């Protein structure tokens, strides 16, 4: 009977993470913190190259044009560990960021459920959107700004942070917060919407266990979907956090200038390196989250 009902009402999904009672937010928060640290470290070199490509405006030339050539050039010219420039602020931020994301997502979902404990695809998107905006304003905006400038200036975290404070003050650390909220909110909305629907299908509404390999493939597909859906926001966010952000009046002006001077294609600058970083990264974080959460129960 329940199977027939789910076919009649496909837009409503029973979230397999829920067992009618509300989720203790500390559980997904703890699992998210651990998973976030694992994921950030594993895929950082790809994030480094992606950021470099996005910071390069049309007409300026980098000595490489893709992820593999970028990694090869960086290792040869400045050494292997220079690939990890900017990791320190990101790693510091990744642990609480992922904890906020997964914990708050669980809280918002619990408050959006209908009387039967179900969530529509749209509500899953809203829960992810809310969690994404919160993590953007609390953690991502300052951490990503410092990371982007450290990469652009080719400086370690402490030196780069000091230079930002000296030249721009504390406001320079929160540069591009609006663009970051747009990027992060849409990112997590699309990711959680996709992953929760995927999980519902592969676990048959929670009747089957979510194995690590299923979590890996679900996270990878969610990462691909969200990247293709919101890369323009990621490009604008990166430009608004770079050292040349003063040439843009605001986030909307940045969109307009990129579209006018560089064309639509510029909004997908760095999309291949970003996919190379996000797809395995989301596979790792969702697989880790699901496995850690089950172990902590």
URCORSUL-V724807 format. One record per helix or strand. SS is the DSSP state (A for helix, B for strand). FROM is the first residue (numbers start at 1). LEN is the number of residues. Records with the same first field share a line. If there is no record, write none. Layout:
SS=FROM-LEN / FROM-LEN
//
This chain:
A=2-7 / 25-31 / 67-12 / 80-5 / 87-26 / 121-33 / 157-12 / 170-5 / 177-26 / 212-30 / 245-3 / 251-12 / 264-5 / 271-26
B=12-3 / 118-3
//
